[in-house]
Amino acid sequence: MLASEIRMQGGVVASPYPVNTGENLSIIYNGLLAQSGADRVFLHVGYGPTTAWTNPHDVEMMKTARGFETTIKVDRPDRINFCFKDSAANWDNNNGLNWSI
């Protein structure tokens, strides 16, 4: 089966999907913060259950014509959880649900 992208609600696209440990995962965000004029957006990402993230950290995303983009290396075989924040500390956490792969 060929990997493809997954389009999620809230203006999020991730690829490849599915993704395996050791691969790079690209995330495009064109959601609420991007649509509200954010100048900088950060991916807030961690692993594990949706209620207890392991190793959460922020990755600055690059502004492009498609929104904000970044690529991370998947270094654990766990669920990847993420949300977004801008440089003014406004968050988009998918109405408290976050996103996960």
N, C-alpha and C positions, 0 to 999 in steps of 0.2 A: 504494500500500500504506500503510495506517495504521500509525503507530508504536505500539508497545505496550511492556510491561515484559518484562524477562527475569529469571527466578528462577534463581539460581545456588546451588550447594551451599554449605553453611556459613551459611545464614540471610541471604543477600544478595539484594536485589532492586534492579534498576536500570531507570530509565525516563527518556526514551523509548528504545526499542530497535527499530531501530538509531538511533544518534545521529550528528548531523553537526556539523562544525566551526561554531562560532558559536552552537550551541544550548546550553541548560542540561541537565545530566544530574543526576537525582536518585538518590541511593543510600540505601537503608535497610539497616541492619545489625542483625541480631538473632541473632548467632552466639555463639561461645564466651565472649567477654568480656562481652557483654550478659547472657548466661545465668548468668555467674559473679558478677554483682552489681557490675560496673564503674559508678562514679559519673560518669565522663567517658570518652568514646571519641573518638579522632581518626582521620580518614581520612588515610592516607599514600598520596599519589598522584603519578604521574609518567607520562611518555610514552615511546614507543619500544619497542625490543625488550625482551623479558621479562628479559634478562640485563644490560641497561645502560639504566636509566631516565634520561630527560632531565628536568631541572627538577623533581626530587622535592620535595614540600612537604607539610605537615600542615594539615588543616582540621578544626577542632573540630566535632563533630556534636551535634545537639540531641536530648535524650532525649524520646521520645514514647511513646505507648501501643503503637506497633508496633516499638519498639526505638530505635535511634539513627539520625537522618536528617540529610542535608545535600544541598545542591545546588551543583554547580560549573559554571562556564562552560567548554565545550570549546573551547580556543583553538588546537589543532593538529590536523592531519588524521592523526595517528599513533595507534597502539594506546595505549589508556589502561590503565595498570597500577595496581593498588591493593591495600592491605592495611590492617589496623587495629591501633591500640595504645590502651591505656588510660592513665589518669593515673599508674599505678604502673609504667609502662614494660613491661607485659606485652603481647606481640604475638599477633595472629592473622593468620598469613600463609598460611592454607589448606594447612597441612602443607608449607610451602616452595614451593608452586606459585603463590601470590598469586592475584589475580583479574584478568581483563583483558577489555576490550571493544574 
